[in-house]
Amino acid sequence: MKISHLLFDLDNTLYPSSSQMDAGITRRMLECVAEYFKCDFETAIELRKKNIIHYSTTLEWLRAEGFKNIEAFFAHVHPEYEANELQPQPDLRDFLLSLDYPKSILTNAPMEHAKRVLQKLGISDLFDNITDIRDAKLLGKPYPHSYSAALKKSGTDLANTLFFDDMQKYTDGWTAMGGTAILIGNKNGRPLSDDAESLLQARKMNSGRSGKTIRLSSIYDFPAIIDTLKD
């Protein structure tokens, strides 16, 4: 592989999944589920657990159930104060600077969230661009058009872009298209069901290449394997 670009997921990839922000986002998302279905919090947890394996995001599932108040969902899940839940990552900036490749962000969150996180971490200037859920027409990873939108913004292609994410269903979408992905951490969520529309579309977009996933404990382990990826 000739690496020419690094495409990073944001949450739980650039910072650990143990962050309070992860818990906050999940709690607020489940509050939206409970409100929409008029159920208690525990029932919301069970409903989401049962249904999410068929959908790219909680939002896609809710929309399939008739939910329409998209901007209210974003505002609740990602309030202005959310960056206060994020702990500093003192080594992150120097680490990213040590990776001598153009870098960009692909997130299933809205742009305002991405900008808050990058600003709080002090790394906004290290990324050429951000592709968010609105850029993907509210159907994010692992829908192939989400990855394609990110590649188009960066002026690069699947074959030479290395994709980092902490969720297996999102690295599965990338590798189904024929790309090489780095799966970060050990809390990688449940894979999508075989009938999930997003994954079916990704498989149809296969470039003829054989995709590959490499598991790492954290992004900080990446330099040790760079040489193994190069042609």
Salt bridges, closest charged atoms under 4 A:
ASP9 OD1 - LYS141 NZ 2.86
ASP11 OD2 - HIS113 NE2 2.76
GLU31 OE2 - ARG27 NE 3.78
GLU31 OE1 - HIS76 NE2 2.71
GLU71 OE1 - ARG134 NH2 2.93
GLU82 OE1 - HIS78 ND1 3.02
GLU82 OE2 - HIS113 ND1 2.79
GLU82 OE2 - ARG116 NH1 2.95
GLU85 OE2 - ARG28 NH1 2.83
GLU112 OE1 - ARG134 NH1 2.96
ASP125 OD2 - ARG93 NH2 2.84
ASP132 OD2 - ARG134 NH1 3.81
ASP135 OD2 - LYS153 NZ 2.94
ASP165 OD2 - LYS141 NZ 2.76
ASP194 OD1 - ARG203 NH2 3.91
ASP195 OD1 - HIS54 ND1 3.27
ASP227 OD1 - LYS230 NZ 3.81
